[in-house]
């Protein structure tokens, strides 16, 4: 690594590592341990399926505690210091499903596209490109890639995978935004969920045909079963949130569902307190108006059912 590489790394706040010895020293592990984890990374994962809403299953590749600790160091000291695309609204500081939905408020037409097998589609060669492009030499870039990949792609379960996926997708985002932006089309991406919105149907139809080429060219595939095009007469949903003319929130159906769950808890028909508390925390973070109404409803339930177990087990934030 040249002095220019060292300067470049330090200039963007990254560890200026010249060798595996430097990496081991900075991560406070032995050289032998680092080389061992890199060479045998595949054997340090527990792979198991979890059910999806569709009825299918998703494979989770969970790294061992030892490997996960090294990945966490890479995430904290290298990856989190690199900037992702401004179109990326997931797994970034200040990013959320709410920030992913907000730019689409008031749009007449909405297109949502899901990328199939997202993490496995981010290949080891693309991950190598991330580490190499910021200035790490070949040996270190290979080492870091081995520590962060599984089976030739990103493992769904490693702490480094979401950020690496965003960094790899920077080119994809830039190409799509280069087409969409000048044409008045709003584009955001939350992990594998891509959302486009516009005021005219023709713009959305054109972008639907055009971006398929870009997505294929960048090594990803569209899950056509999950592609949804919404017009003026259909409810618009972005990453689980409902978009209206001037607001984004959980929507009436979800609001009524939570109200019913709360009523069941206070009347003793249900005891799933932790689940409902989790839902309340989620709503507090994405739809303060709905949360305030639910808080008022809870106050009313407390008065109506003063001896209910829910009095002490439902703990809404004070508004």
N, C-alpha and C positions, 0 to 999 in steps of 0.2 A: 504494500500500500504506500503510495507516495505521500509527501507532505501536503500536497493539494487535497488528497482524499481525507487526510486527517483534519485539515482545516474545514473542509466541507461538512464533515460529520459533526465537528464541534460547533460549527456555525448554526446548525439546526438543532443543537442540543442533544445529539446522540452520543453514546459511548464511543470514543475513538479507539476501537479495538483493532489490533494488528494481527492477532493470532488467537488460536484456541486457548493458549495460556492467559491472554488478556481477558478473554471471555470468562474463563474459569475464575480468575482473580476477582473480576467485578461482580460475578454472581455468587462468589464465596463458595464455590464447589471445586473439587479436585479436577484436574485435567482428565484423569482416568474416568471419573464419573460422567463428565460431560461427553467424552468420546463414547462411552458405553451406552448412555441414553440415546445418543444420536444414531449409533449403529444398530441398536436393538429397539428403537422406538415402537415398532409395530407390535412387539410383544408386551408393551406397557399399556395396552388399552383393554378395557372390558366393553364388549360390544353386545348390545341388547336392543330389542324392539320396543317401541311404545306405540299405543294405538292412536290413530288420527281420527278426526271427526268423520272423515269420509269412509271409515271402516277399514282402511288400509293401515299399515304400520310404518313407522319411521325408525331407522336404525340410529341409535345413539352410540357414539364411540367415546367412552369416558376414560381419560388418561389416569394413570396411577397418581397417587399423591405426590410422588417424587417428580414425575414428568410434569405434572400440572404446576408445581411450584416453579420449575424452570420456565414454563410457558408464561406464567404470571409475571415473571421477571422480564421476559422479552416484551410482553404487552406493555408493562408499566414504563420500562426504560427506553424502548425503541418505538414500538408501533403507535402508542398513544401520543407520541410527539410528532407524528406525521399527519398532515392534513388530508382528509378525504374530500370527495366532491361535495360542494354545497347542495347538490341535489339529494345527497344521502341523508335521510332523517332517522335512521336506526342505528343503535349501538355507538352513538357519539355523544360527547358531552353536550348537554342542552337539547339533544334530539329526543323525540318521543313520537308516539302515534298521533298525538294532538298536533305537533308541529308538522307532521307529514300530511295531515288533513287540512289544516288551515289555509294553505295557498289555493285550495280548490273551492273555497267558499264563493258562492254566487255564480258558479259556472253552470251553463245550461246542459252541457254534455260531458260525460265522464267515461273514461276507459280504464279498466284495471286489468293488469296482466301479471300472471304468476310465472316465475322462472322455475323450471322443473329441476329437481336434484341440485339445488343451488350450491351448497358447500362442496359436494363431490365434484362439481363442474369447475371449481377453482383448482386448477391443476398445480402440481408441485413446481412445474417449470414457471408458471406465472408467479407463484410465491417466491421462487428464487429471484425472479425479475424485480420484485419489490425490494428485497434486501440488497441486491446488486446495484440497483439504480440509485440508492441513497449513498453508496460509496463503500460498501463492504467488499473485500476481495473474494475471489472465487471460493476458497476453502471455507471462509466464515459464512458466506452466503449459502453454501451447501449444508453446512452444519446447522444453521438456523432453520433452513428449509426442512431438514430431516426431523428436527425437534418439533416442528409445527404441522407436519402433514402425516397422513395415514392412508395407505393404499393408493398413493398417487394423487390425493386431493386433500381438502380440508376436512378434518373430523368434526362432526356435529357433536359437540361436548367439550371441546378444548376452548379455554378462555381466549386464545389468540385468533380463533377462526372468524368471528364476526368482523373484527377490525381488518384482518387481512383480506377478507372478502370485499369490504368497502374500498380498500386501497387498490385491489386488483380491478374493481369495477369503475375506477376513476375514468379510465379511457372510454368505457361503455357509456357512462353518464355524460361525458363531454361530447361524444359523438351524437347522442340523442338530443342533448340540450342544444347543440349546434344546429340541429334541424328544427326542434320544437320552438325554441326561444324567439327567433326572428319571425315566426309565423303566428305568434300570439297564443301558443299552446303552453300550458303550465305542466311541468314534469317534476315528479318527486319519486324517490325510491326508498322503501323501508325494507331492508334486506332483500328478499326475493320478490317483494310486492312492488310493482311499478304502476304509477297512477298518472294519467294524462287528463287534462280538462281544457275545454274551450267553449266559446260562445256559439259556435256553429257546428252542425253535424258534419259538414264536408271536411273541416279541419281534422276532426277526430277520425273519420274514415280514412283519410290520407295517411295520417300518422300510423294507424293500425297496419296498413300495408307496408309502409316504408321501414318502420323500426324492426320488422321481422328479419330483414337482411342484416341490419347492424347486430342484432342479438345473436344470430347464427355466426356471423363473422367473428364475434368476440368469444365464441366457444360456449354459448349458453343455448338452452332450448326453452321454448314457450310451452307451458302447460295449457293447451287450448281448452281443456275442460273447465278451466277456471277463468278464462277470459270473459269479462263482462262489459258490455256497452250500455250505458244508461242515457236516456234522453230526458226531455223536459217532464214527461209524465211518470217517470219511475223514480223511486226513492234511491238516492245516491249514497253509497257506503264506501268509506275509505279506511282500511285497516281497522274495521270494526266500529267505526264512528259514522254517524249520520250527518251528511252535509245538507245544509239548507241555503236559502238565499243570503242569509246574513250571519249564520251561526253554525257551529259544529258541536255535536253532543252525542249522548247515548241513544237518543230517540225515545218515542213514546212507548214502544213495545218493551224495551229493556227497562224503562222506568217503572212501568206497571208490574213487570216481573219481579223487580226488587221490592216494590211495595207489598206484593203478595207474600214474598218470602219473609219480610219483616212481620207481617200480620201473623203468619204461621208460627214464627218464633215466639211472639208475645202471647199467643193463645195456646201454646204448648203442642201444636201440631207438628212441629219440627224442632230439632236440636242442633242443626248444622250452623252453629254460631260462628265458627272460624271462617267458614266459606262466605257467609254474609258480611262479616267484618272485612274480609279481603275485597269483596265487591264494593263496599262503601269506600275503602281506601282508593280503589281504582277510579271510582266515579268522582271522588274529591280531586283527583289529579287531572281528569279530562273534561269534566262538565260541572263546574261550580254551581250553575243555576239549578241543575237537577239535584245536586247534593244538598243545596239549601232547602229545597222542597222536601227531600227525604228526611232531613234533620228535623224540620217542623213536624213531619208525620210521626217521627220517632218520639218527639216530645209529647204528642197527643196520645200515642200508644202507652207511654209511661204513665200518664195520668189515668188512662182508661183501665190499665191492667197493672196496678201498683204492686201486686204480689208475684208478678211473672219472673221467672228465672232470667229472662232477657234483660231485666233492669240492670243487672251487674255484668252481663256477658256481651251486650252490644254496646260498643264504646265509640260512638261517632266523634269526630273532631268538632269542637265548639266553633260555631260560625257567628 
